[in-house]
Structure formats: C-alpha cells, structure tokens
Amino acid sequence: MAATQPRRAGARRAILILVVAVATAITTVTLGPLLATDRSTGLLGALIPTPTVSPAPLPTPSPSPSPTVVPSPSTTAADSPPLATASPGGLPTASLASPASAGSSPATSPTPSLPGIIPSPLPPVLTPPPIPADLRLTFWTKVALQTRLDRLRDRYGIPGISVAIVMPDGSTWRGVSGVADVAAGRPVTPDTSFAIASVSKTFTSALVMALVEEGKIQLDSPVRRYLPNLKKVSSKILVSQLLDHTSGLRDYFFHASIDHALLTKPDRRWSAADALRYVGKSYFKPGAGWHYSNTNYLVLGLLAEAVGHEPLGTQIRKRFLEPLELDRTWYQPGEAARKDVAHGYRFTSISRNAKPIDLSGSGGIVPFTSVITAAGGAGGIASDARDLALWVRALYGGHVLAPATVERMTDVTATAAYKATVPYGLGVQVIQIDGRRTFGHSGRLLGFRSAVRYLPDGGVSIAVLTNQSRADPAPILRSLLNLALTRGTTGCDCVDRP
C-alpha cells in the first residue's frame, strides 16, 4: 500500500496542474481584449486608460488580398491597465475591476509559484530596428493600412473608427472606416470628432505644467494653497500627487449611486461641486500608494482655473489649440458643440451582430451632457484623430513645453516605487510597444474608446478613435503602427498574391 502513495501524490499534482491550466484558459478567453462586452462596466465604463499594447500579433484576417507585412518581433512588456480587469498576462480588457484591485502600494506581494509547475524561461529581449528619419508611407502602404483598418473594424464589431499616423517628416495618413451614426447611415469621415475620454488628461496636465513653468504653480506645494476652500482634498495632498495619481483620492465615478444620478437626467449640466459630492473615503494617505482616479484631474481642472483666472477650455484653446491649429478639438463642457460628431454606442452582447445602443443625448455633447460635464478636466474633450496625433507629437516632441518639463512628465520613477499597474508619469502613460518606448494616454467612456501614442525615438505618432466602449483599440493601434513602421524600415512595397 505504501508503494502506491507516490503514484497518488503524482496523480493529485497532475489533477492540480490540469485544473490550473483549464482555469487559466477559461480566464484568458473571458478576459481577453476581443469584443469584451461593456454590459457590466457601469455608466462610466470609464474615463479609464488602458495601455495600447497587445499580447501577440493579430491573427491573419479574411482571405481577401492585402499587402505583405513582415512583422517585427513581439517583445512588448505586458502592462496591466489602471482600473481595468487584466488577464493573467497583465493584458488590458474591456471590463472593469473593483476599485480596490486597481491600485498598487508598496505592500503588494509577489504572486506565489504553484507546486509542480516550472516557470518557462523569459524570451530574449530584441531591439527593434531604428526608425529612419526619411520614413515615408508609399501608395501601397497606405492601401495596406486602409485594407487592414477595414478588416480590424469588422473583426472587432466596431461601428466607426478613425485613425491618423504622423510620420517623422510631418506627413500624415488618415484612415476611416464604418459609420458615425448607425441609424442615419452617416459614414465616419477624416473630420469626424469623437469623445476622447481620459486622453483629455494630456491637455489638463500640459496646462498645469505650463503654469508650473511660469512659476504660478509649484509641484511640491499643497493643492489647498491654491484651492483653500476645497475641503474634499486633504491639506497634505501635493499638486504632483494629483498629476501622477498618488494622492489617494477616491474616484468619484466609482461611487455606487452616481450612475443613477447621471442617467436619470442625462441633459443636466453638472458642476465640479456636484461631482465631488461622490468622492468617498481615500484609498490611502497622500503619497503612500498609486491608484488611478479621475478625481485627481477634476481637481486639477479647478486648480488651473483658479491660477490661470480663466475657464479650463479657454486656457487650453489659447495655449494649445489655436497655436497648433487643432481646429477639430474642443472642450465640450464650455464650448459650442460641433456638427460632425460621432454617436457613441454600447452593446449587451459580445456578438459582432449585436444591436448597437445609441447613447447620444440632445445638445450635441457626446455621449451626453451629464457625464461630460461631470468629467471636466478628467475627460471633457472631443477631437478627431489627426488633431490628436499632431497634439502628442507637439507635446512630447518638445514643441509645447520645455524639454526639461517633458522629461519630468515622462519620468515614471515615482509611480514605479508603488508598483503602478501601468508606468505613469505626470498625466502620461509610458509603455513599450514591441520594444519601442511610447508616450501617450488611452481613454474609455461609455460609448467611446481611444488611444494615442508618440514614439520619441522615431518621431512617429498615432491616434485611434472609436465610437464604442466594449473593444480595446490597443490591438488595432499596434497592428497599424507595426505595418507603417515595417514597410518603412524594410523597404517592402509589395502586395499579397490572391
């Protein structure tokens, strides 16, 4: 009998490994980025950034001909998104986690290893080829980009999408696919604007840093020095802690009753005071951890208005939009609505054939007035893809702020100490896409998802805007970016044979 014990123990270990493997497979399918439903995300399925990074090259699409692509090695660091559920590999998905699981603190413990499972060795890190300064998009590359964009939109079941890629010489490719208004059949055009959700934070943080450059704001000063009557903010919270999400302020968009309040009267205009009433108990003491929170940027908008003595939208327009000629970008809570704006859609099923539910309210604000006015500096801007690609190129390329300021904004050392779920600086995500460092932000709001990235080592920028909130645009951004870069670096200008 004793001789059978090792076999029984071995059998038990085998069963354990099988159970773990099956559970992992199920979780990966459930939490994968493809067509994850937004049914359970709540109203604000979030002014939430997800890093534009995909776990692996996308599978080959439909059999129709498309230009040949030589993929670069996939060496992307897997970064999990703040306030978003991640798969075991740390990859972003379209569903939300509870607020408690979204932040990190110094006390975070490493994941224990499972008995009987030997970890696989890490793949070698490959350095991608440099991006040539004379990189161009040929006619056939543009055809390939549009073909791939159409296929990806269909695969992910996205109503409408707009993309812009700005090359090192400033030339721009603009691609669109699908419809901006499903009921009317109105197509997306290169000038169609979208709500950009948390990508708005790049404008708010840039404005605050411009005021820092002028000596009007000190990063290491308490916020209450500039907003003495804002009792919701602890007197110990510093300006820099709002910018990098180390303040501990709880996200008001995760309050249990805010969804009902916003949906009951979608055309009502909210003030910052209305939104701040939904801020709950802090996640942690100021400077004691990292937790992504829209409250930080709502307060930063108030701070900029108090110090700059003008409304947030007015300052953003005067400092950035007008000088850079970003004519298709505007701050929705304070400026007139535009005509060519995409409607936002949600779905209650992961099926590509699921009926889209139009979220658009009256008054031209998308998706609707209550949620956008409540968002304020955290997510109140609308724009088109070209404007955003040019914006991140100008901002992180040193044409808006001093190079030393940009360096400070893109330094993620402070948040790395708290094991932030995505490398985060002062209003900027700093992530790797296939071994290339990128600066930018991503956003998610009910009915819209977006992502923008700038490659500082090559001077290339890309913006992807969609009018849905269930599918992550990260794989689309990565696929199109790789296609543009691969064609330029390899010199390939060929097409697939039928």
N, C-alpha and C positions, 0 to 999 in steps of 0.2 A: 504493500500500500504506500509505503514511504516513497517508493520509486516513482509513483505517479504524481507526486507534488510538483516537481519541476515542470512536467507537461501541463498540469492545471494552471500553474502560475504563468507559463508561457501562453497558454490559451487566453487567460484573463488579460494579459498585456496585449495580445493580438486583438481581442474584442475592444479594449480601450482605444487602441490606435484606430480601429475601424470606425468606432463611434465618433472620435475626434475628427477623422477625415470626412465622414459624412456630414457632420455638423458644420465643418468649415466650408464644405461645398455648398450646403444649403445657404449659409450666411452670405457667401460670396454672390450667389445668384440673387438673393433677396436684397442685398445692399449694393449691388453693382450700379454703375452710373447710367446704364442704358434704360431709358424710359421708366425711371423710378417715378411712381405716382406722387402727386402733390396733395393727395386726398387727406393725409394726416398731418400736414405741415402747419395747420392753423392759418389764420388770416395772413400773417406776415411770414410766409414761408421763406422769407426773411430778408431783411437788409443784411444778408449774411454772405461773407466772402467764401468762395471755395477756390483753392489754388488751381490754375489752369495747367493741370498735369494729368496724363492718362497712364493707366497701368501697363499698357503694351500697345504696339501699333494696332490700328483698327483692322479688322478682318477685311478681306477683299470684298468690295461691294458687288453690285449686279454685273452680269456678264457683258454688258454693252461696252464698247471700246472706250478706253481712256488712256491718256499719256502715261508712259512708263515712269515709275518712280523708283529710285534707288534709296531705300530707307537708311537713315543714319542709325548707329547703334542706340538701343534704348537703355540709357544709363540714368534715367530720371530718378531723383531722390523722391521717395514716396512721402508726401507731406499731407497730413490729415487736416481738414478744414476746421476753423473755429465754428462752434455752434452748428455742426453738421455731423450726421452719422457717418462713420467710416467703416470700411470693410477691414478684415484682419490685416490687410496690407497697408492700411492707412490711407486708402484712396477715397476721394470725395464722392458722395452720393447726393441724391436729391431729397432726402428726408432728414428730419430734424431729430436731434437727440435732446434729452433733458438738459436744461442749463447746467446742472451740476457736472455733467460729463464733458462739457465743452471746454472748460478752462483747465489750466495746469498750475501747479505750485511746486515749490522746492521739495515738498514731501512725497511727490509722485514716485511710486516704487516700480522697479523694473518688472516686466512680465516673467513669471517663473517658467522654467522649462518643464516639459512634460516627460515623465519617465518612459524610457523605451523609445523616444523619438530623438534622432540625431539631427541637429540642425544642418542644413545644406550650406556649403561654403558660399560666401558672397561672390557675385560675378566681378570680374575685373572692371575697374572704372576706366572708360575710354574717353579720351579727349576729342571732342568734335572738331572738325576742320574749321579753320578761321573763316569768317565771313569776309569776302573780298570787298574792298571799298567801291569797286565798279560793278557790284552785283546788279544785274538787270533782270526784269521779267520779260521774256520774249513773248511773241504772239502765242506760240504753242503752250507755253507755261500758263498763260492767262486762260487759255482754253481748258487746260487741265485743271486749273483751280476752280473754274466755274462748274465743270463736269463733276468734280468731287464734291463741291458745295451742294449741288442739287441732290446727289446721292445721299449725302450725310443728312440733309434735311429730311429726306424721305425716310431714311432708316430710323431716325430718332423721333419721327412723328411731330415735327415742329411746324406750326402754321407758317411762320415767316422768319427770315433771318437776313441780317445784313453784316457784311464783313469788309474791312479795309486793311490793307497791308501797305505800310510806307517803307520804301527801300532806302538804303544809305544815301542815295543821291536826291532823295525827296520825292521821287516818282511814286505814284500811288495806284494800287489795284483795288477796285471796288467791285464786290460781288454781292448779288442779292438773289434770293430765292423764296418762293412762296407768296403768301398774302398777308397784308397788314390788317385787313378787315375780312373775315371769313364770310359773313352774311352778304356783304356787298361785292365780294369777289375782287376787292381792290388790291392790286399787287404791291409788294414791297418795291420801292424804288431806291436808288442811291441816296435820295434826300429824305427818306422816311426816318423819323425820330422814334426813339424808344425810351421808356423809363429805364434809368441805368442803376437804380438801387444804390448799393454800397460803393460803386465806383465814384459816386458823389464825394466820398470821403477824400479822394485825391485832391479835389478842389478846396474843400474845407481845410485840410491840413496844409496845403500850399499857401492859402490865405493867412493862416495863423503864423506860418514860418516867415512869410513876407513881413508881417507885423513884428516878428522877432528880429528880423534883420534891421528894421527901422528903430529898434530899441523900445518899442511900445509894449512889448510883452517879454517877460523873462521865463524861459522854460522851467527853471527851478524855483519859480515863485508859486505860492498857493493860488489856486483858482479864485478863492474868495477875496483875494487882494483886488481883483478886477470885477468880481460879482459878489459884493459883500452881503447882499440880501438873498442869495441863493442858498437857502437852508438845507436843501436836499444834498448838497455837496459838502462833504467834511472839510473843515478848515485845514486839514493835513494833506489834502489831495493837491498835487502839483500839476501844472499845465502839461508837462511832458508825460505824466501818467494818464492823462486823458488821451493824448495822441497815440500812445503805444498800448493802451488797454491794460495798464497795470494799476488803475485807480481802485478797482474792486467794486465800482458802481454797478448795480444790477441792471440788466437790460429791461427797460420798460415794455418792450414789445413781447416779452415772455410772461407778462402778468396774466393771470388766469382769466380776467374779465375784460381785457382790452379788445379782444376780437369782437365780442358782442357790442361793445360801445362804438367801435368804428363801423361795423356793418349795419347797425341799426339806423344810422343817419350818414350814409356814405357821402352825401353832398355837403355835410357840415365842415366848416373850417376849424381846425384845431390850433390852439396856441401852444407854445412850449410849456406853459404852466399846466395846461390840460394834460399833456403827455407826461410831465414829471410827476403827476399825482399817482402814476402807475409804477414808479420806481420803488422796489421793495428793499428788503434788508441787503446790505452789501455782501458780496461774495467773500471778501476778505479785507483786511486792513490795507490802506493805501501802500503800494509798493511791496506787498507781501506775496504776490502771485500774478498770474496773467489770465484774463478771461475776456474774450471778445464781447463788447457791449455797445449797442447803438446809443445808449445814454451818454457815453463819452463825447460823441460827435454832435449830439443835440446841444450839449453844454458848450462845446467848442464854437458852435454857431452863435450862441448867445455871447460868448466871450469876444468873438470877432466883431460883433455888432456894438458891444459896449466900448471896445477900444478904438474901433475904426469909425464910430459915430455915423454909420450908415447901415441900411439893411444888408443882410448877407448876400443876397442876389445882386444888389447894386455894386457891392465891392468886388465880387467875382467877375462881373461883367466889365467893370472899369479896368481892373488889374490884368485880367487874363483873356477874356473872350474877345473884347474889342481889339487889343493889340495883336493878338494871334489870328484875328479874323475867323473865329469859330462861330459862324453865323447860325448854325443849326443847334446850338446848345443854349439852354436857359434854365433858370431856377424856377420850378413850377409853382411853389407857394407864393411867389411875389411878382411874377412876370406873366404877361399875356400868353395864353395858350396858342399853339401853332396849329395849322391845318393838317399837314401831312404827318400824322402821328399814328403809330400802330396801336391797335387794340390789344389788350392783354388777355390771355386765356389760361384757364385751368382745366384739368381733366380729372375724372374719377376712376380712370382705368389706365393700365399700362399699355393697352392695345393701341396700335397706331391708328386704328379706325374708330377710336373713342371720340365721341362728340365733344368738340371744344366748347367750353362755357365762357361766354364773353363777360368780362368783369368791368368793362368801361362804364363810367358814370357820366353825368352831364357836366357841362362846363369846360370840356376839353382837357382836363387834367387826367393823366393816366397813371395807374389804373383807375383811381377815383380820389376825390378831394380829401376825404378824411384821413386816409392813410398817408398820403403825400405830405399834407400839411403837418401831420403828427411827426413825420420823419425829419423834417427840417434839414439841418446840416448833415444828418446821417444818411440821407437818401432821397433828397428832393429834386434832383436834377434830371432833365431829359436831354438826349443828344442823338446824333447819328454816328455811324461807325467811322467815317472819315475824320470828323472833328475829334473823336476820342483818340484815334491813332496819332493824329497830329499833336494832341494835348500831351500824351505821355512822352512822346518824342521830345517835345519842347521842355516839359517839366524835368524829366530825368536826364535829359541831354544837356542841362545847364543853361538853357535859354530863358528860364523864368526866374530862377533863384540862383544865388551864388553857388559855385561848385562845392564850397565847404558846407553849405547848407544842405545840398543834395546828399553829400556824403554822410552828414549827420542823420538825415531822414532814412537813409538806406542801411544804417548800421543796426543790426539785429542782436547785438551782444546782450543788451539789457533783457530782452524777452527770452533769449535762448537760455538764460540762467533759470528761468521759470518753466522750461520745457514747453514753451508755447506750441500749440498744435500746428502752427504754420509760422515760419520765420517772419517776424513782423517788426517793422521799424516805426517811424512816425507817420502813420497813415499810408503805409506801403507794405505789400507782401513781397518778399524777396525769395523766390523759389527757382529751382532748376527745372528746365525742360530739356530732356535728352542731353544733359551735361552742360547746358548753357544757362548762365545766370540771367534772370529776368526780374524786372521791377514792374509793379502794377497792382491791380486790385481786381476783384470779381464781386459781383453783386447778385442778389436774389431777392425778389419782391414778388408777391403773389401776382402771377401773370407775366412776369419778365425775369430773364436771367441774362447776365452779361459778363464779359471778361476782357481785360485789356492787359497787354504785356509790352515791355520795351526791353530789347536786348542791348545792354550798354556796350558789349564788346563788338557789336557789329553795326549799331545804329539802325536796327530794324524794329518797327513797332507793328502791332496787330490789335485790332478790336473786333470782337464778335458780339453781336446783339441779337437777342431772340425775344419773341412775344409769347413766352410760355414759361412755366416755373417747375416743370417736372423733370426735364432732361438737362444734365450738366453740359454746358457748352465747351468744357475743357477738352474732350477728345477732338472736337471739331477744330478748335484753335490749334491744337498740337498738330493735327493732320495737315491742315492747310499751311501752317508755318513750315513744317518739315518739307512739304512739297516745294514751296517757294525757295527755301534755302538749298535743298538738294539739287534742284535744277540749276541754280546759280553756281554752286561750288563744283559740280561735276561736269558742267558744260553740256549735259544731256539735253537735247531738244528733239526728242523722238516721241512717237505715239505707239500705243499697243496695236498689235495686229488683231483684226476681228477674230 
